[in-house]
Amino acid sequence: MSAIVAVLVLGLGTFAIKAAGPVLASGRALPAGLERFVRLVPPALLAALVATGTFGAPSGLVVDARAVGLGVAGIALWFRAPFAVVVLAAAASTALVRALW
């Protein structure tokens, strides 16, 4: 039961934080420095989540087949491949390395 309460509290907190920006700004433009910062936060958070999911393990940092998949995905993105191709290439390369390792 406490997990449900925690999820609800976190959900309401997230909603309140997201609603606070438009309510407090009330149509005013953000300062240029803050606007640049706000635009850079989502990519930085996504990169942190990807790095944690790829290299994280209970015992510390680990480099395994997931790193190969991330590398293949990065190369596919570099060549501007469609999203589905990026995901399939990363999954296939990770599975191949796991099968061969």
DAQUIRA-V499463 format. One record per helix or strand. SS is the DSSP state (H for helix, E for strand). FROM is the first residue (numbers start at 1). LEN is the number of residues. If there is no record, write none. Layout:
ss	from	len
SS	FROM	LEN
SS	FROM	LEN
//
This chain:
ss	from	len
H	2	24
H	32	24
E	56	2
E	60	2
H	65	14
H	83	18
//
